[in-house]
Amino acid sequence: MAYDLPSLARRLERAQALQNERFNQAAGGRSLAVGGGFAHFRGEGHPLNQALGLIGPVAEPELEAVEAFLGAPTVLELSPGADPSLWILLARRGYRLQQFQQLWIRALAGAALPPPHAVRVAGPGEASLFNRVVCAGFLARDDWRGLEPPFEVPLEVVDAWGFLAFVDGEPAGGGMLGIVEGVALLSGDGVMPRFRGRGLQKALIDARLAFARERGCDLACASTAPGTASQRSFEARGFRAAYPKVEMARD
């Protein structure tokens, strides 16, 4: 599987930026277009306040506008497809490296996928259940009941679906799927600790890939922190490293 990196980065960064814009609008957030992508603001101190999809040139006045829009810290999620002039600008304005991510990809056209097991799309009225189950997985909690997530992902978003995994009829984990221009974006995977080690994350991946392929997607992508169990699950399902990403922040 060979790709031209600049073209791949433009396609994937655009897909991620547009999906995040859909969720941001559905959650009542505000947006500022910049560099071919968006800065998203959900409220003071919200963990999803950031700019992403910056694959075009960004002039210093535009970056100053993003900093005023997002407040402190100003977080930019950047790929190797970012315009080279941006790195010089970030150094001059005192940005620091905050976090690494790795983007993973898998071709879908003609791929033979294992059948999904004990996984289904979250239905109408299950947004609260979905968010609590996934949050319990992220927080390493064994019970989602009574849990209040710091924020909730809306499920009433165009071309986006929440998936739930079950063990003996009990909710055990979940993950999101978004589709943008033929790209399947897998995100937000979480499995509660007492259900781990049973292949549930792999089943969630399989179900979303099959769902996306049925809807004409030719490429799937996901982001993970380096060296995590999530990375190993995606690699086990045929994903390969596309390129690293960094979060740059200014306090």
C-alpha positions in Angstrom: 0.0 0.0 0.0 1.9 3.1 -1.3 0.6 6.7 -1.1 2.0 10.1 -2.0 2.4 11.6 1.4 1.4 15.2 0.6 -1.8 14.0 -1.2 -2.6 11.5 1.6 -2.1 14.2 4.3 -4.3 16.6 2.5 -7.1 14.1 2.1 -6.9 12.7 5.7 -6.5 16.1 7.4 -9.4 17.5 5.4 -11.6 14.5 6.4 -10.7 14.8 10.1 -11.2 18.6 10.1 -14.6 18.3 8.4 -15.8 15.5 10.8 -14.7 17.5 13.8 -16.5 20.5 12.4 -19.7 18.4 12.2 -19.4 17.4 15.8 -18.4 20.9 16.9 -21.5 22.4 15.3 -23.8 19.6 16.7 -22.4 20.3 20.2 -23.1 24.0 19.9 -19.5 25.0 19.5 -18.0 27.9 17.5 -15.6 27.6 14.6 -13.0 29.7 12.8 -11.7 28.7 9.4 -7.9 28.8 9.1 -5.3 27.2 6.8 -7.7 24.9 5.1 -9.0 23.6 8.4 -10.8 24.9 11.5 -10.2 26.2 15.1 -12.9 24.7 17.3 -14.1 26.3 20.6 -16.5 24.4 22.9 -16.2 26.6 25.9 -13.6 27.9 28.4 -11.1 25.1 29.3 -12.8 22.5 27.1 -10.4 19.6 26.1 -11.5 19.7 22.5 -10.6 23.4 22.0 -8.0 23.2 19.2 -7.2 23.9 15.6 -6.7 21.0 13.1 -6.5 20.4 9.4 -4.0 23.2 8.8 -2.6 22.2 5.4 -2.5 25.6 3.8 -0.4 28.7 4.5 -1.1 30.5 7.7 0.0 34.1 8.1 0.9 35.6 11.5 -2.3 37.7 11.7 -4.3 34.5 11.1 -2.5 32.7 13.9 -3.0 35.6 16.2 -6.7 35.4 15.5 -6.7 31.7 16.3 -4.9 32.4 19.6 -7.5 35.0 20.5 -10.3 32.7 19.5 -9.1 29.7 21.4 -7.6 31.4 24.4 -4.9 29.7 26.5 -3.6 27.2 25.9 -3.8 27.5 22.1 -3.5 23.9 20.8 -2.7 23.1 17.2 -2.9 19.5 15.9 -0.4 19.3 13.0 0.7 16.8 10.4 3.7 16.6 8.0 1.3 18.1 5.4 1.3 21.5 7.2 2.8 24.4 5.3 6.6 24.6 6.1 6.3 28.3 6.9 4.1 27.4 9.9 6.9 25.8 11.8 9.1 28.9 11.8 6.1 31.0 12.9 5.3 28.6 15.8 8.9 28.8 17.0 8.9 32.6 16.9 5.7 32.7 18.9 6.8 30.4 21.6 4.9 27.2 20.9 6.0 24.0 22.6 5.5 20.3 21.8 2.6 18.9 23.8 1.9 15.4 22.5 2.6 13.0 19.8 0.0 10.9 17.9 0.3 8.3 15.1 -2.1 8.2 12.2 -3.0 4.7 10.9 -4.5 3.8 7.6 -6.0 0.8 5.9 -7.3 0.3 2.3 -10.9 -1.0 2.2 -11.6 -1.6 -1.5 -11.8 -5.4 -2.0 -10.6 -6.1 1.6 -11.8 -9.3 3.2 -13.1 -8.4 6.6 -14.0 -10.8 9.5 -17.6 -10.7 10.5 -18.4 -8.5 13.5 -19.4 -10.2 16.8 -21.6 -8.7 19.5 -21.4 -5.2 18.1 -24.1 -3.0 16.8 -24.9 0.7 15.9 -26.2 2.6 18.9 -29.9 3.3 18.4 -32.0 6.4 18.9 -32.1 7.3 22.5 -28.8 5.5 23.4 -26.5 8.5 23.3 -26.3 8.7 27.1 -25.6 4.9 27.3 -22.9 5.2 24.6 -21.1 8.1 26.2 -21.1 6.6 29.6 -19.8 3.2 28.4 -17.0 4.8 26.4 -16.1 7.2 29.2 -15.9 4.2 31.6 -13.5 2.6 29.3 -11.3 5.8 29.1 -11.4 6.2 32.8 -10.7 2.5 33.5 -14.0 2.2 35.4 -15.9 -1.2 35.5 -19.4 0.3 35.8 -20.9 3.0 33.5 -24.0 3.5 35.6 -24.0 6.8 37.4 -21.0 8.0 35.5 -21.1 11.7 34.4 -18.7 12.2 31.4 -16.8 15.5 31.3 -18.5 16.0 27.9 -20.7 14.0 25.6 -20.4 13.1 21.9 -23.6 13.9 20.0 -24.9 11.0 17.9 -27.3 13.1 15.8 -24.5 14.0 13.4 -24.6 13.5 9.6 -22.6 10.5 8.4 -21.4 9.6 12.0 -22.4 6.6 14.1 -21.7 5.3 17.6 -21.1 1.5 17.9 -21.6 -0.5 21.1 -20.0 -3.8 22.0 -21.8 -6.3 24.3 -20.8 -9.3 26.4 -23.7 -11.6 27.4 -26.1 -8.7 26.6 -24.2 -6.2 28.8 -22.7 -3.0 27.4 -18.9 -3.4 27.5 -17.4 -0.8 25.1 -17.9 1.4 22.2 -16.4 3.5 19.4 -17.2 6.2 16.8 -17.3 6.0 13.0 -17.5 9.0 10.7 -17.5 9.0 6.9 -16.1 12.0 5.0 -15.5 11.9 1.2 -14.8 8.1 1.1 -12.7 8.1 4.2 -13.8 6.1 7.3 -12.6 7.8 10.5 -12.5 5.5 13.5 -12.2 7.2 16.9 -13.2 7.2 20.5 -12.7 3.5 21.3 -13.2 2.5 24.9 -13.7 -0.9 26.6 -14.3 -1.3 30.3 -11.4 -3.1 32.1 -13.3 -6.2 33.2 -14.1 -6.9 29.6 -10.7 -6.4 28.2 -8.6 -9.2 26.7 -11.7 -10.7 24.8 -11.1 -9.0 21.5 -13.8 -6.4 21.8 -11.8 -3.5 20.4 -10.9 -5.7 17.4 -14.6 -6.5 17.0 -15.5 -2.8 17.2 -12.9 -2.1 14.5 -14.2 -5.0 12.2 -17.8 -3.8 12.6 -17.0 -0.2 11.6 -14.8 -1.2 8.7 -17.5 -3.5 7.3 -20.1 -0.7 7.8 -17.9 1.8 6.0 -17.0 -0.5 3.1 -20.7 -1.1 2.5 -21.1 2.7 2.1 -18.4 3.0 -0.5 -15.3 4.0 1.6 -12.0 3.1 0.1 -9.8 4.2 3.0 -9.9 4.0 6.8 -7.9 5.9 9.3 -7.5 6.2 13.1 -5.2 8.0 15.5 -3.6 6.6 18.6 -0.9 7.5 21.1 2.3 5.6 20.3 2.9 2.2 21.8 -0.6 1.7 23.2 -3.0 -1.3 23.2 -5.1 0.6 20.7 -2.2 0.8 18.3 -1.7 -3.0 18.6 -5.4 -3.6 17.9 -5.4 -1.5 14.8 -2.1 -3.1 13.5 -3.7 -6.5 14.1 -6.6 -5.5 11.9 -4.3 -4.5 9.0 -3.7 -0.8 9.7 -0.3 0.5 8.8 1.5 3.7 9.9 0.7 6.7 7.6 2.5 9.5 9.4 3.1 11.0 12.9 1.2 14.0 14.2 2.0 16.5 16.9 0.1 18.8 19.1 1.8 22.2 19.5 0.6 24.5 22.4 1.1 28.1 23.4 0.3 29.0 27.0 
